[in-house]
């Protein structure tokens, strides 16, 4: 099988596995326990916290481990608006965009049901929010408590101008949350971390384990906990720490930042080879977000005239795993909300296939796809009444 | 677990073989978890642990059950885990009326008092199966029978009890039950909430949204290896529970009998019979517990109380509620026996404890 769905999840790397295993076996202690067995694990958790903090260039005590990116996103949004409610007894206002991950969109919808005013900033045909327009939305009264944006879109890989926005929002004194789940390990986040107030990250997108993520919280940001009970994570996130997962996260971050840029350059060449090959060999394809800054290893492409589901089925039969959109919505027949927000016609959006490359993919695999896909699309187009 | 980190690493929500294999594994685990507690697989929601499960049960219910003008009434007990008590505190701030039932000297609530505390607007009773510090079991059958003719739901935090004593949610009439994997030899970072499919349906508002996994009750990519680990741990617990409980009970009795024979000033906390087999909380009157821990730490890993409270200095709320003075609480240690504990270890621990206690008492006098 050729796995080209790394934006959905990734396998752990051998060094991550090696780092994790002792924490299932002999080093199984509860890091909150005061005895030697517990303290050894607490030391390892601290080490991972330092690895994650170093990757972002922030202080270690700003990293709060969570069960994943979804929890981090939910916590950032609900926590800031809850804190605002407790202090001011007003529901507050949230600004986000129409191409967010569902962890932000669904949370924003719930907040809206509870009385929070939510503005969904539109994106242009490339999937990018306009900085000036967003700042105008922010300037409208009443001032928002939080702006939340996805750094790299999980479907198209398109990168938002978050660094620029961060600086502008800080000047206005508005808190800024960035969902960096897809961009961690793929682009350098150190400069960005200096201008945001909250940042969500996840381990399983960077060859770390599922079930572990983190929320960066800049010191001084007022945020209520999402969960209550137990004093872990400075009293902000209770629950026995998932030591093995956290250690795996640290090792994965370390590995990703260590050879990150080199490996992204390599994956970028493979992605371009795939994109150029498909454009040449298949014809009538639309690359989404192809004209702007995007993740080097993501390709969202519509094979006009055929349904994505049919393409995926055909790919599966020849041993290639790709996706039609985000994994979380793979049950839903609706075309991607991200592509629709970019103004892509529903018919074209329904043809979109996402290839996301990662550690483990090589040129031979790309060439194999370029060999198998063109005849498959041609056959499907012949059959299609779509 | 390991293959689901490396070869079968797929996202169970993905529509390709990597995803399908992962999904198959999570569904098999769901059945194993369900079968440990007499539930059906569709009643299991995977969470990141028991803390999240407790939060989801209590807060998820509030959003659905109560209207803004009458937030309703909730009953819990004073010896619950902070993951229940702290949530109750926040619910109280949001207008819920909270009754915290006291416990007797053994740590049990009084069933009659529970019956008397029920009100027409009581929407939830949250009472744990077994206490994490002293091991006492609440009178589960009685609680179930009292609640059987009241509309209030019963949430039971079974983080300590699941896999150690038999629990049948249907026979007991439990509506919501929290499980933690790492207390039953599974991995940390994994838990589950049992949500009964009774009528009228229990509708929980999610704590974390986005993606719609777990029927929308708990979104987020499923922690496949963790779930597989929980499932296997439940399967093992189900088959080994009885023998292991008997073995731990014997070891615990051996420890207690050695200590009581050699140390005059002992007080065993918790219920003499209605208790977890492997847990014993002992007050060594006149000996500072921290001193004792320090002297023992080279050879024995044990704690003064709950691990999650280790950071904070105040005396245990559980020990206070069974009537221990601050001084007695400070003289208390918790021995948590388990699968790796042997007779030889118990004898060594007993000897070391007697030796240290005798020395410390001699110094003190």
Boltz contact constraints between the chains, C-beta under 6 A:
constraints:
  - contact:
      token1: [A, 8]
      token2: [B, 11]
      max_distance: 6.0
  - contact:
      token1: [A, 8]
      token2: [B, 14]
      max_distance: 6.0
  - contact:
      token1: [A, 9]
      token2: [B, 11]
      max_distance: 6.0
  - contact:
      token1: [A, 11]
      token2: [B, 6]
      max_distance: 6.0
  - contact:
      token1: [A, 11]
      token2: [B, 9]
      max_distance: 6.0
  - contact:
      token1: [A, 12]
      token2: [B, 5]
      max_distance: 6.0
  - contact:
      token1: [A, 30]
      token2: [B, 307]
      max_distance: 6.0
  - contact:
      token1: [A, 32]
      token2: [B, 307]
      max_distance: 6.0
  - contact:
      token1: [A, 32]
      token2: [B, 308]
      max_distance: 6.0
  - contact:
      token1: [A, 32]
      token2: [B, 310]
      max_distance: 6.0
  - contact:
      token1: [A, 33]
      token2: [B, 303]
      max_distance: 6.0
  - contact:
      token1: [A, 33]
      token2: [B, 307]
      max_distance: 6.0
  - contact:
      token1: [A, 34]
      token2: [B, 310]
      max_distance: 6.0
  - contact:
      token1: [A, 35]
      token2: [B, 297]
      max_distance: 6.0
  - contact:
      token1: [A, 35]
      token2: [B, 301]
      max_distance: 6.0
  - contact:
      token1: [A, 37]
      token2: [B, 301]
      max_distance: 6.0
  - contact:
      token1: [A, 67]
      token2: [B, 48]
      max_distance: 6.0
  - contact:
      token1: [A, 68]
      token2: [B, 220]
      max_distance: 6.0
  - contact:
      token1: [A, 70]
      token2: [B, 208]
      max_distance: 6.0
  - contact:
      token1: [A, 70]
      token2: [B, 210]
      max_distance: 6.0
  - contact:
      token1: [A, 70]
      token2: [B, 219]
      max_distance: 6.0
  - contact:
      token1: [A, 70]
      token2: [B, 220]
      max_distance: 6.0
  - contact:
      token1: [A, 71]
      token2: [B, 208]
      max_distance: 6.0
  - contact:
      token1: [A, 74]
      token2: [B, 208]
      max_distance: 6.0
  - contact:
      token1: [A, 102]
      token2: [B, 210]
      max_distance: 6.0
  - contact:
      token1: [A, 102]
      token2: [B, 211]
      max_distance: 6.0
  - contact:
      token1: [A, 103]
      token2: [B, 210]
      max_distance: 6.0
  - contact:
      token1: [A, 106]
      token2: [B, 209]
      max_distance: 6.0
  - contact:
      token1: [A, 106]
      token2: [B, 210]
      max_distance: 6.0
  - contact:
      token1: [A, 107]
      token2: [B, 209]
      max_distance: 6.0
  - contact:
      token1: [A, 210]
      token2: [B, 221]
      max_distance: 6.0
  - contact:
      token1: [A, 210]
      token2: [B, 223]
      max_distance: 6.0
  - contact:
      token1: [A, 210]
      token2: [B, 224]
      max_distance: 6.0
  - contact:
      token1: [A, 211]
      token2: [B, 189]
      max_distance: 6.0
  - contact:
      token1: [A, 211]
      token2: [B, 223]
      max_distance: 6.0
  - contact:
      token1: [A, 211]
      token2: [B, 226]
      max_distance: 6.0
  - contact:
      token1: [A, 227]
      token2: [B, 51]
      max_distance: 6.0
  - contact:
      token1: [A, 227]
      token2: [B, 52]
      max_distance: 6.0
  - contact:
      token1: [A, 227]
      token2: [B, 55]
      max_distance: 6.0
  - contact:
      token1: [A, 228]
      token2: [B, 86]
      max_distance: 6.0
  - contact:
      token1: [A, 228]
      token2: [B, 87]
      max_distance: 6.0
  - contact:
      token1: [A, 228]
      token2: [B, 90]
      max_distance: 6.0
  - contact:
      token1: [A, 229]
      token2: [B, 51]
      max_distance: 6.0
  - contact:
      token1: [A, 229]
      token2: [B, 82]
      max_distance: 6.0
  - contact:
      token1: [A, 229]
      token2: [B, 83]
      max_distance: 6.0
  - contact:
      token1: [A, 229]
      token2: [B, 86]
      max_distance: 6.0
  - contact:
      token1: [A, 230]
      token2: [B, 82]
      max_distance: 6.0
  - contact:
      token1: [A, 230]
      token2: [B, 308]
      max_distance: 6.0
  - contact:
      token1: [A, 231]
      token2: [B, 311]
      max_distance: 6.0
  - contact:
      token1: [A, 231]
      token2: [B, 312]
      max_distance: 6.0
  - contact:
      token1: [A, 238]
      token2: [B, 51]
      max_distance: 6.0
  - contact:
      token1: [A, 239]
      token2: [B, 49]
      max_distance: 6.0
  - contact:
      token1: [A, 239]
      token2: [B, 51]
      max_distance: 6.0
  - contact:
      token1: [A, 240]
      token2: [B, 188]
      max_distance: 6.0
  - contact:
      token1: [A, 242]
      token2: [B, 188]
      max_distance: 6.0
  - contact:
      token1: [A, 242]
      token2: [B, 189]
      max_distance: 6.0
  - contact:
      token1: [A, 243]
      token2: [B, 188]
      max_distance: 6.0
  - contact:
      token1: [A, 245]
      token2: [B, 189]
      max_distance: 6.0
  - contact:
      token1: [A, 316]
      token2: [B, 16]
      max_distance: 6.0
  - contact:
      token1: [A, 321]
      token2: [B, 16]
      max_distance: 6.0
  - contact:
      token1: [A, 321]
      token2: [B, 18]
      max_distance: 6.0
  - contact:
      token1: [A, 327]
      token2: [B, 11]
      max_distance: 6.0
  - contact:
      token1: [A, 327]
      token2: [B, 13]
      max_distance: 6.0
  - contact:
      token1: [A, 327]
      token2: [B, 14]
      max_distance: 6.0
  - contact:
      token1: [A, 328]
      token2: [B, 13]
      max_distance: 6.0
  - contact:
      token1: [A, 328]
      token2: [B, 211]
      max_distance: 6.0
  - contact:
      token1: [A, 330]
      token2: [B, 13]
      max_distance: 6.0
  - contact:
      token1: [A, 330]
      token2: [B, 14]
      max_distance: 6.0
  - contact:
      token1: [A, 330]
      token2: [B, 15]
      max_distance: 6.0
